[in-house]
Amino acid sequence: MTDTDWLADRFEEHRGHLKAVAYRMLGSLAEAEDAVQETWLKLSRSEADAIGNLGGWLTTVVGRVCLDMLRSRTRRQEQPLDDTFVPDPLIQPLSRIDPEQEVLQADSVGLALLVVLETLEPAERIAFVLHDMFAVPFDDIAAIVERSSAATRQLASRARRRVRGATPSSEPDLGRQRQVLDAFMAAARAGDFEALLAVLDPDVVLRVDAGPLAAGVAASKLVRGGQPVAEQAMFFRQFAQYMQLVLVNGTVGVLNAPAGQPLSVMGVTVVDGRITEMYILADTDRLAGLDLPDLDD
């Protein structure tokens, strides 16, 4: 085995962890993969023999790469485009988890949290993700964001307050989540407006991201309130036969994929037996780029 092969093998041992870190920082699976690849390139050009803690070194490097990507995104005024932005979802069957996705799914970060993370400043997001989600010491994060440890601690604290204020505790039991989604889908299939209202929280928020070029009834939108959201949900009836329950970022959601071609993915937040938040990605370009698993039982 050559030195390059040995180094590649050691890097592969950390790939899943690095992608999980990058996905939480960027909210994009494609960009997360780019960040991991850039991290490999930096490792292959380094004096690897001098690295004592390879895992820590790689986490620091992927953090710097993601920070640069977030800052570049901000300078170009790219995502988040507006209040309708929905991050890339992680989709898995209800019945099983693909071993290759286990690290991404472990301690899954929900779409609601990813949406809030999109509102943070790049350095705040890096500090919060690395410290609160991956227990990286503030001294190490400070070197990435080029701040003092005390200032880095404040970045994470500000981010934490915003996250806590915007992401209410959701139903943790997948069985109860499924009961709510089953009721929602049954009401949508039947076109039962009252049944839809019964399963939706009065203050429910629907966010639809159909992409920048979308038009028509599926266009990007932000809808608030039980009755307006139920009116939008009535459109689901035309796709009812193609809707199936899946795991979306570790919670029960809905995939609409006629002939195996995804048209939309919906993640939800369930609180006290009702849906309080709905996140629908209907951007066909982004959906086509997702790694959709084999969902056949």
Beta strands, then each sheet from edge to edge (+ up, - down):
strand 1: 91-92
strand 2: 200-209
strand 3: 221-224
strand 4: 243-248
strand 5: 251-256
strand 6: 264-271
strand 7: 274-281
sheet 1: 1+ 4- 5+ 6- 7+ 2+ 3-
end
